[in-house]
Amino acid sequence: MYRILFVLLVFCGWKAIHAQPVTLSKSYYLYDTLTVSMGNGPVEMPFTGGFNSPQFVNLDLNNDGIQDLVVFDRHDQKIMPFIRKNNRWIYDKRYEKTLPRLNFWIRTADLNGDSKPDIFTLSNISNLSIHLNITQPGDAEIKFRDLGSQYFRNKYDSNFFNLYNPLGLSKLDLPHIGDLDSDGDVDIVFYDPYNRSYSMFRDVRSEKGWPKDTWEFQDMDYCFGYFNEGLDNSFILGQCIYQEKLKPRHVGGASLLMFDNDEDGDFEMLASNVGFKKMTLLKNGKIQRGSYYDTMVQIDSIFPSNTRRAADFIFPSACLADVDADGIKDLLLSPAPSADVKETQNIWYYKNHGKENKPDFRFVQTDWLAEKTVDLGAKSAVALCDYDNDGDQDLFVASNGDFELTGGLNDRIALFENKGGKSLPDFVKINDDYLAISQKGIADLIIKFGDVDGDKDIDLYYGERFGKVGWYRNTAGVGKPINLVFADDDLIENVVDPGMENAAPALINYNNDTLPDMLVGMYNGRVALYVNQGSVGAPSYVLALKNAWGMRANEWSTEINPAGFYSYGNAMPEVTDLDKDGQQEVLIGTSFGKVRLYKPTGRSIYDSLSAIEGWFWQRTLSDSVEPDLGNRVNVASADLNNDSIPELIFGNGRGGLHFAKIPNAKVAGLRRYGNLETPGVFPNPAFDKVTIHRKSISERWEMQLLGASGRFCRQWVMLPGERHFSAQIAGFSPGFYTISIFNGQSRSAVPLYIGVKP
């Protein structure tokens, strides 16, 4: 009976359920080939996406013997690789996928004594995660192997039932990881907020005489440096609430940076705390006093005292990296928190005029690297419009300006006029506060241009934090440079429901009448449809459905219990026609670095559409991947180069920009994504287990089980050499699913019906 039902549904109903196309005829790719000018001329790297809370480490990304730079922004867990070439830093996003997934912070140290830096970070549940550098001579790029969750030996004796635990570290603080006692292995020092002191985990490999590929972290010092912190950011030397110090045991039986500042062989501590602007240097007297333990004996509260003091923004963090390729690490300071920080002039560069173990840091600038990109603070939101009626598109970017200056309550619009023309755009910033909109006290500003009132000219409309939509009426008329006058800050029918905040509006022609309708994306990840029931010149947008076409920005997660969609998503729609077929598509920006594409034309607003896949890519060294644009992604579309095909500009939470287009010709070395062998799936309907059978066994297949709405359910892998793969599906709700298959260059999909076992 189930097989008969499945056959009828597949051949009679599957096409109706999944009638929308699965791809566009051509795909979009991220590019950097667009000119943007600010102040003194063209910006060198305009499309990095900006910096909020960056951290810096040197790594040889292309294995050419020259130290490159990895920037990790903890604001949205974004990795940004910079290659050192011809004495310049060049942003090269192709190396993003050569690096492991990072969470909350990054530190590097040589774990196994092979003279190659390994990466230390956290898992998504705040346990230490180590990625071993396995790069070999001749490799084209750096390579890592995930060691999984690392364990440490706890302080209990050998009779305790559990001697090893995951090493949990704070995701809010920044630890120091490195060899502090010159014994050839790695130590970890971190802040203990309960005792207002610092603790140390030590790798006991050298003490136990183990080989280099064996390591074990043990908690050795609960009062590292023998001092306490006061509640006022003071440091109290010679005191410690919890003084236990331990020795290595055998099996069975705030933000800180440490470096040798005075060439004596021990390590000083550079520390900062939440809520305070200064950094404090504590001198280590271990060598000086002949002590077995590290002991801080002197405080420098105006660090660095020989140059401009680091005291400009709250809770700074410090990194050592070779900025000028002279072989000596310099000092970089940036905000440590992940949000609500100083978001401009926030990368302070101090050049080291001394040595690694006796540095002489001297201030150079407050906007190192950020000066080479477009960074307007945070929460950039983009729109395109020919505001001066000269025939080309101009760029408008809303942002918060800088949270530390505005409190996030006075968003503004920067105007970049297109001075290049239709075919070769050159966006030049000419206004930092278009319409003086910062005086209106708007937070989380999202802007769009369109004919709000149906009078055929272009108006400006916007959404804001509390779910309202406002607009500026164009009083100039059709075919003239726009003249905007504030009209209303309450344009849509107010529906006060939890999650319907952070309004992101976009006009759409829903019912084919002469008046525009409106989509409004919301904090809860849904997209509401408002129908215009007013008249020309007097719009009245009334709610029709809170979740039109089932479009959503929410991400499916197995990390929440029970597994499901996150309750937030910050949906930010853009209505466009990417494939020039005369039908509207909707792009949905999200909180999760992705932009989803839907084709609602001709479908009931009550349908639950699946997002279209395969339309947007980012090049890697060997192929392409779906881009991660950082959090709070939004998009504007327009034909910028007179080829009749829309280009895309994106804003994000870090206050920067990204750019994408369809390439005019096939890019050398880049494989297109076409069709893949459709495998056999049996039984179908399935109950407890399903088996996938394929003809070709030479490829690695990544397979995803997707629900009827496109939600992610489970992921499997078939390795080269495997012809059959069996997967457990017990526990899934009965209904239609799709098995999506990807071999690294091509895709296919096969329907699956999960039934109730008789």
LODREN-164093 format. One line per 10 residues: for each residue x, y, z of C-alpha. Coordinates in steps of 0.25 Angstrom, whole numbers, plus 5000, padded with zeros to 4 digits. Example, Ala and Ser with C-alpha at 12.3 -4.5 7.8 and 13.67 -1.06 7.14 Angstrom:
2
5049/4982/5031 | 5055/4996/5029
// end
This chain:
758
5000/5000/5000 | 5011/5010/5004 | 5018/5007/4990 | 5006/5010/4982 | 5004/5023/4990 | 5018/5027/4988 | 5017/5024/4973 | 5005/5032/4971 | 5010/5044/4979 | 5023/5044/4972
5018/5043/4958 | 5005/5052/4961 | 5009/5061/4972 | 5024/5062/4973 | 5025/5072/4962 | 5014/5081/4968 | 5021/5081/4981 | 5035/5084/4975 | 5031/5092/4963 | 5041/5103/4964
5054/5103/4957 | 5066/5097/4965 | 5077/5106/4959 | 5078/5119/4950 | 5084/5118/4936 | 5097/5124/4941 | 5103/5125/4955 | 5108/5137/4963 | 5122/5138/4968 | 5128/5148/4978
5138/5158/4972 | 5147/5169/4976 | 5146/5176/4962 | 5138/5189/4965 | 5144/5202/4969 | 5140/5209/4982 | 5147/5222/4986 | 5147/5229/5000 | 5155/5241/5004 | 5168/5241/4997
5165/5232/4985 | 5161/5217/4982 | 5161/5208/4993 | 5171/5197/4991 | 5162/5185/4996 | 5148/5190/4997 | 5141/5177/4999 | 5147/5170/5011 | 5134/5172/5019 | 5140/5181/5030
5145/5179/5044 | 5139/5179/5058 | 5146/5170/5067 | 5158/5165/5059 | 5169/5156/5064 | 5182/5154/5056 | 5192/5142/5054 | 5203/5140/5045 | 5202/5127/5036 | 5209/5123/5023
5196/5121/5015 | 5202/5117/5002 | 5214/5110/5007 | 5224/5119/5000 | 5233/5122/5012 | 5227/5136/5015 | 5218/5139/5027 | 5204/5143/5023 | 5193/5148/5032 | 5179/5142/5036
5169/5151/5042 | 5158/5145/5050 | 5147/5154/5054 | 5140/5149/5066 | 5128/5158/5064 | 5122/5147/5053 | 5133/5137/5054 | 5138/5141/5040 | 5152/5137/5035 | 5159/5147/5025
5172/5142/5019 | 5183/5152/5014 | 5194/5148/5006 | 5208/5155/5006 | 5212/5158/4992 | 5221/5169/4987 | 5222/5175/5000 | 5207/5177/5001 | 5195/5170/5008 | 5185/5165/4998
5172/5159/5003 | 5170/5146/4996 | 5157/5139/5000 | 5161/5126/4993 | 5169/5122/5005 | 5157/5122/5015 | 5154/5108/5012 | 5168/5103/5015 | 5166/5108/5029 | 5158/5100/5040
5145/5105/5046 | 5148/5115/5057 | 5139/5119/5069 | 5141/5131/5078 | 5156/5132/5077 | 5169/5128/5070 | 5183/5125/5076 | 5195/5118/5070 | 5206/5110/5076 | 5214/5098/5073
5208/5087/5080 | 5216/5075/5075 | 5230/5082/5073 | 5231/5081/5058 | 5233/5096/5057 | 5220/5098/5050 | 5209/5106/5057 | 5196/5099/5060 | 5183/5105/5062 | 5176/5106/5076
5161/5110/5076 | 5148/5106/5083 | 5137/5096/5079 | 5123/5102/5078 | 5121/5098/5092 | 5134/5105/5097 | 5143/5093/5099 | 5157/5094/5094 | 5159/5090/5080 | 5173/5088/5073
5176/5087/5059 | 5190/5081/5056 | 5198/5087/5044 | 5201/5075/5035 | 5206/5084/5023 | 5217/5077/5016 | 5228/5082/5006 | 5222/5084/4992 | 5208/5086/4997 | 5201/5098/4990
5194/5102/5003 | 5194/5100/5018 | 5187/5088/5023 | 5182/5084/5036 | 5176/5072/5043 | 5165/5073/5054 | 5170/5066/5067 | 5156/5066/5072 | 5152/5070/5086 | 5165/5071/5095
5164/5065/5109 | 5172/5069/5121 | 5176/5062/5134 | 5168/5067/5146 | 5173/5069/5160 | 5168/5057/5166 | 5176/5045/5170 | 5176/5032/5162 | 5164/5026/5170 | 5155/5036/5164
5145/5030/5155 | 5147/5040/5144 | 5161/5046/5142 | 5160/5053/5129 | 5150/5064/5124 | 5148/5073/5113 | 5156/5085/5114 | 5146/5096/5115 | 5150/5111/5113 | 5143/5124/5113
5138/5128/5099 | 5137/5143/5104 | 5152/5144/5109 | 5165/5142/5101 | 5175/5132/5107 | 5190/5132/5105 | 5195/5119/5098 | 5210/5117/5097 | 5223/5111/5103 | 5224/5119/5116
5235/5111/5123 | 5244/5108/5111 | 5242/5092/5112 | 5238/5090/5098 | 5223/5088/5100 | 5210/5097/5101 | 5204/5104/5113 | 5191/5111/5114 | 5188/5123/5123 | 5174/5128/5125
5165/5137/5134 | 5157/5131/5146 | 5146/5140/5148 | 5141/5133/5161 | 5154/5136/5168 | 5159/5148/5160 | 5172/5141/5157 | 5179/5134/5146 | 5180/5119/5144 | 5190/5111/5136
5189/5097/5129 | 5202/5091/5125 | 5205/5081/5115 | 5213/5070/5123 | 5219/5063/5111 | 5234/5068/5114 | 5232/5065/5129 | 5228/5050/5126 | 5237/5048/5114 | 5226/5045/5104
5229/5046/5089 | 5225/5059/5082 | 5211/5053/5077 | 5206/5051/5091 | 5201/5062/5100 | 5193/5064/5112 | 5189/5077/5119 | 5188/5077/5134 | 5183/5088/5143 | 5196/5093/5150
5194/5106/5156 | 5182/5113/5161 | 5188/5126/5164 | 5198/5128/5152 | 5207/5140/5155 | 5203/5140/5170 | 5193/5152/5169 | 5179/5156/5169 | 5170/5166/5162 | 5162/5176/5169
5148/5180/5165 | 5153/5193/5160 | 5162/5187/5149 | 5174/5188/5159 | 5185/5177/5161 | 5188/5173/5175 | 5202/5167/5175 | 5206/5156/5186 | 5192/5152/5189 | 5184/5141/5184
5170/5135/5189 | 5173/5121/5184 | 5188/5118/5184 | 5188/5103/5180 | 5200/5099/5172 | 5201/5085/5166 | 5211/5075/5161 | 5209/5066/5148 | 5201/5054/5151 | 5202/5041/5144
5190/5033/5138 | 5184/5022/5147 | 5191/5023/5160 | 5160/5154/5123 | 5168/5157/5110 | 5183/5154/5112 | 5196/5153/5104 | 5209/5148/5109 | 5223/5151/5104 | 5237/5153/5109
5238/5168/5110 | 5252/5170/5117 | 5261/5159/5111 | 5262/5151/5124 | 5255/5138/5119 | 5242/5139/5127 | 5229/5144/5121 | 5222/5157/5125 | 5207/5158/5124 | 5199/5169/5117
5184/5169/5122 | 5171/5176/5120 | 5157/5175/5126 | 5143/5177/5122 | 5138/5191/5124 | 5152/5197/5124 | 5160/5204/5113 | 5174/5202/5118 | 5184/5191/5117 | 5193/5187/5128
5207/5181/5127 | 5211/5172/5139 | 5226/5169/5140 | 5230/5155/5143 | 5240/5153/5154 | 5242/5138/5153 | 5256/5138/5147 | 5260/5150/5155 | 5256/5144/5168 | 5260/5130/5165
5246/5125/5167 | 5240/5112/5162 | 5227/5119/5159 | 5223/5131/5151 | 5222/5143/5160 | 5218/5157/5156 | 5225/5167/5163 | 5223/5181/5156 | 5211/5188/5149 | 5212/5197/5137
5198/5203/5137 | 5200/5213/5125 | 5205/5203/5115 | 5212/5206/5106 | 5218/5217/5114 | 5228/5221/5103 | 5218/5225/5092 | 5203/5227/5091 | 5196/5220/5102 | 5186/5208/5098
5174/5214/5105 | 5164/5218/5094 | 5154/5207/5094 | 5147/5198/5104 | 5153/5184/5107 | 5164/5184/5097 | 5171/5171/5093 | 5185/5169/5088 | 5192/5161/5077 | 5206/5159/5073
5208/5158/5058 | 5219/5162/5048 | 5212/5174/5041 | 5223/5179/5032 | 5230/5166/5028 | 5243/5170/5036 | 5243/5157/5043 | 5240/5163/5057 | 5226/5162/5062 | 5218/5175/5065
5207/5179/5074 | 5192/5180/5069 | 5181/5184/5078 | 5166/5183/5075 | 5153/5181/5083 | 5151/5168/5090 | 5136/5167/5091 | 5128/5162/5080 | 5118/5173/5079 | 5115/5187/5083
5130/5192/5082 | 5138/5203/5076 | 5136/5200/5061 | 5144/5210/5054 | 5159/5214/5057 | 5159/5201/5064 | 5172/5194/5060 | 5184/5200/5067 | 5197/5197/5061 | 5210/5198/5069
5223/5195/5061 | 5233/5187/5069 | 5247/5195/5067 | 5253/5185/5077 | 5254/5170/5078 | 5244/5158/5080 | 5249/5157/5094 | 5252/5171/5097 | 5241/5179/5089 | 5241/5194/5087
5226/5196/5082 | 5224/5210/5076 | 5210/5215/5072 | 5208/5216/5057 | 5193/5217/5054 | 5179/5214/5059 | 5173/5208/5046 | 5183/5198/5041 | 5178/5189/5030 | 5164/5196/5032
5169/5208/5024 | 5170/5199/5012 | 5155/5195/5012 | 5141/5200/5013 | 5137/5200/5027 | 5126/5209/5032 | 5125/5204/5046 | 5115/5193/5047 | 5101/5188/5042 | 5104/5193/5028
5091/5192/5019 | 5092/5195/5004 | 5083/5201/4994 | 5085/5205/4979 | 5077/5216/4972 | 5080/5227/4961 | 5078/5238/4970 | 5083/5249/4961 | 5077/5244/4948 | 5090/5243/4940
5087/5229/4935 | 5095/5221/4945 | 5093/5214/4959 | 5098/5221/4971 | 5101/5214/4984 | 5095/5216/4998 | 5100/5210/5010 | 5093/5211/5024 | 5101/5208/5036 | 5102/5211/5051
5114/5219/5049 | 5121/5213/5061 | 5114/5208/5074 | 5124/5214/5083 | 5121/5228/5077 | 5106/5227/5075 | 5101/5216/5084 | 5095/5209/5072 | 5084/5219/5073 | 5087/5229/5062
5089/5221/5049 | 5092/5229/5036 | 5094/5227/5021 | 5106/5229/5013 | 5105/5233/4999 | 5114/5228/4988 | 5112/5235/4975 | 5115/5227/4963 | 5125/5236/4955 | 5129/5225/4946
5117/5223/4937 | 5108/5212/4933 | 5119/5202/4928 | 5130/5204/4938 | 5124/5209/4951 | 5133/5216/4961 | 5126/5219/4974 | 5132/5231/4981 | 5127/5235/4995 | 5122/5249/4995
5113/5250/5007 | 5114/5243/5021 | 5100/5246/5026 | 5090/5247/5014 | 5077/5254/5018 | 5083/5256/5032 | 5076/5244/5036 | 5085/5242/5048 | 5077/5253/5055 | 5064/5244/5054
5070/5234/5065 | 5068/5221/5057 | 5074/5208/5061 | 5077/5196/5051 | 5073/5204/5039 | 5070/5196/5026 | 5068/5205/5013 | 5062/5203/5000 | 5058/5211/4988 | 5045/5209/4980
5031/5215/4977 | 5024/5214/4990 | 5012/5222/4987 | 5009/5218/4972 | 5012/5231/4966 | 5023/5226/4957 | 5035/5232/4963 | 5045/5227/4973 | 5044/5229/4988 | 5053/5224/4999
5047/5215/5010 | 5053/5208/5022 | 5051/5199/5033 | 5056/5200/5047 | 5059/5192/5061 | 5045/5193/5066 | 5038/5187/5054 | 5033/5200/5048 | 5034/5204/5033 | 5036/5219/5029
5038/5227/5016 | 5043/5239/5009 | 5034/5244/4998 | 5040/5248/4985 | 5035/5262/4981 | 5043/5264/4969 | 5034/5256/4959 | 5038/5245/4949 | 5051/5247/4941 | 5057/5257/4950
5068/5256/4961 | 5061/5252/4973 | 5057/5261/4984 | 5053/5254/4997 | 5044/5260/5008 | 5040/5252/5020 | 5026/5246/5019 | 5023/5236/5030 | 5030/5227/5040 | 5018/5217/5041
5016/5213/5027 | 5011/5198/5030 | 4999/5193/5038 | 5006/5191/5052 | 5005/5176/5057 | 5011/5175/5071 | 5016/5161/5071 | 5029/5155/5078 | 5039/5154/5067 | 5033/5164/5057
5044/5174/5060 | 5056/5178/5052 | 5047/5182/5040 | 5054/5180/5026 | 5044/5185/5015 | 5045/5182/5000 | 5034/5186/4990 | 5028/5175/4981 | 5017/5174/4971 | 5009/5163/4977
4995/5165/4972 | 4998/5171/4958 | 4990/5184/4961 | 4995/5198/4959 | 5000/5199/4974 | 5012/5193/4980 | 5011/5183/4991 | 5022/5180/5001 | 5030/5169/5007 | 5035/5172/5021
5046/5163/5027 | 5047/5161/5042 | 5056/5157/5054 | 5049/5144/5055 | 5054/5140/5041 | 5040/5141/5034 | 5036/5150/5023 | 5022/5156/5024 | 5014/5161/5012 | 5006/5174/5013
4996/5178/5002 | 4995/5192/4998 | 4980/5196/4999 | 4982/5211/4998 | 4982/5219/4985 | 4992/5227/4977 | 4999/5237/4986 | 4993/5231/4998 | 4998/5217/5001 | 4992/5208/5012
5000/5195/5014 | 4991/5184/5021 | 4996/5171/5026 | 4992/5159/5018 | 5001/5148/5023 | 5012/5147/5034 | 5020/5136/5026 | 5018/5138/5011 | 5022/5126/5003 | 5029/5120/5015
5041/5128/5012 | 5051/5129/5024 | 5064/5133/5028 | 5065/5123/5040 | 5076/5113/5041 | 5074/5098/5044 | 5082/5094/5056 | 5085/5081/5063 | 5092/5088/5074 | 5078/5093/5081
5070/5083/5088 | 5061/5078/5082 | 5067/5080/5068 | 5060/5091/5060 | 5061/5104/5054 | 5067/5116/5062 | 5056/5125/5067 | 5063/5137/5060 | 5068/5140/5046 | 5067/5155/5042
5061/5153/5029 | 5065/5164/5019 | 5058/5163/5006 | 5062/5168/4992 | 5052/5167/4980 | 5059/5165/4967 | 5060/5158/4954 | 5073/5151/4953 | 5071/5142/4941 | 5064/5153/4933
5052/5144/4930 | 5042/5155/4934 | 5038/5148/4947 | 5041/5153/4961 | 5051/5146/4970 | 5053/5149/4985 | 5067/5149/4991 | 5067/5147/5006 | 5078/5152/5015 | 5081/5145/5028
5088/5145/5041 | 5096/5133/5037 | 5105/5138/5026 | 5096/5132/5015 | 5087/5139/5004 | 5075/5130/5000 | 5068/5131/4987 | 5053/5128/4985 | 5044/5129/4972 | 5030/5132/4977
5024/5137/4964 | 5011/5129/4961 | 5011/5122/4974 | 5001/5123/4985 | 5006/5131/4997 | 5002/5119/5006 | 5011/5110/4999 | 5024/5106/5006 | 5035/5108/4996 | 5049/5102/4996
5061/5112/4994 | 5068/5110/4981 | 5082/5104/4982 | 5094/5106/4973 | 5092/5120/4969 | 5104/5127/4977 | 5118/5123/4979 | 5132/5127/4984 | 5145/5122/4978 | 5154/5114/4986
5168/5109/4982 | 5162/5096/4975 | 5148/5099/4973 | 5136/5107/4978 | 5128/5107/4991 | 5115/5115/4996 | 5120/5128/5002 | 5119/5132/5016 | 5117/5147/5017 | 5117/5149/5032
5105/5152/5040 | 5093/5161/5037 | 5095/5160/5022 | 5086/5168/5013 | 5087/5171/4998 | 5084/5181/4987 | 5083/5178/4972 | 5084/5186/4960 | 5091/5186/4946 | 5104/5193/4949
5112/5190/4936 | 5101/5191/4925 | 5101/5177/4922 | 5086/5176/4925 | 5089/5166/4936 | 5088/5170/4951 | 5100/5171/4960 | 5099/5169/4975 | 5105/5178/4986 | 5104/5172/5000
5105/5179/5014 | 5107/5172/5027 | 5109/5173/5042 | 5123/5177/5042 | 5120/5190/5034 | 5127/5186/5021 | 5123/5182/5007 | 5123/5170/4997 | 5121/5169/4982 | 5116/5158/4973
5113/5157/4958 | 5111/5146/4948 | 5124/5145/4940 | 5124/5148/4926 | 5132/5136/4922 | 5136/5123/4928 | 5147/5126/4938 | 5160/5117/4936 | 5161/5106/4946 | 5147/5107/4951
5138/5096/4949 | 5123/5098/4946 | 5112/5091/4954 | 5104/5082/4946 | 5096/5069/4947 | 5101/5057/4955 | 5097/5042/4954 | 5084/5039/4960 | 5086/5028/4970 | 5076/5017/4973
5069/5018/4987 | 5063/5006/4993 | 5053/5003/5000 | 5045/5015/4996 | 5036/5017/5003 | 5046/5014/5015 | 5044/5012/5029 | 5056/5010/5038 | 5067/5009/5028 | 5070/5014/5014
5081/5009/5004 | 5087/5018/4993 | 5093/5010/4982 | 5102/5017/4971 | 5109/5012/4958 | 5121/5021/4959 | 5130/5018/4971 | 5142/5027/4969 | 5136/5040/4976 | 5133/5045/4989
5119/5048/4991 | 5113/5058/5001 | 5099/5055/5004 | 5088/5063/5011 | 5074/5058/5015 | 5065/5070/5014 | 5051/5072/5018 | 5039/5076/5009 | 5042/5091/5012 | 5057/5090/5010
5061/5089/5024 | 5074/5081/5027 | 5071/5068/5035 | 5084/5059/5034 | 5097/5058/5026 | 5104/5046/5021 | 5117/5043/5013 | 5120/5032/5002 | 5135/5030/5001 | 5142/5026/4988
5141/5011/4986 | 5127/5010/4993 | 5116/5006/4984 | 5105/5004/4994 | 5102/5013/5007 | 5092/5010/5017 | 5086/5020/5027 | 5077/5020/5039 | 5065/5028/5037 | 5057/5023/5049
5050/5034/5057 | 5048/5044/5045 | 5033/5048/5043 | 5026/5042/5032 | 5026/5050/5019 | 5033/5054/5007 | 5048/5057/5007 | 5060/5059/4997 | 5074/5053/4997 | 5083/5064/4992
5096/5059/4986 | 5109/5067/4983 | 5122/5061/4978 | 5130/5074/4979 | 5126/5079/4965 | 5112/5074/4961 | 5099/5072/4968 | 5087/5063/4968 | 5075/5060/4976 | 5066/5048/4978
5052/5048/4985 | 5050/5039/4998 | 5037/5036/5005 | 5038/5032/5019 | 5026/5024/5024 | 5021/5018/5037 | 5025/5004/5039 | 5014/4994/5038
// end
